[in-house]
């Protein structure tokens, strides 16, 4: 169960970063990852890792871009960098992390009961 969660996390990190960089082309990686996550007995752990990884990598990359913009305008007084409003992207990242945590919790609860 732990191995599938970690593999899902790694795939989710790649999918989240690729979604920010390539947009819709990230579906080329997301669809096979979802098919992999939904197969087998520990599907909840794999799906949880996938969602948590995608949300965390999106939030991390957006935060990194925001910090780069702040550093440019602070270090070089003559340069201007006005960051756009990134709130919708951060909300999507937080929702992905919350879904992953909820699926993981349900998977752990089901495995304790022996229902997975």
Secondary structure, DSSP 8 states (H G I E B T S, - for coil): -HHHHHHHHHHHHHHHHHHHHHGGGGHHHHHHHHHHHHSSTTHHHHHHHHHHHHHHHHHHHHHHHHHHHHHHHHH-TT--------HHHHHHHHHHHHHHHHHHHHHHHHHHHT--
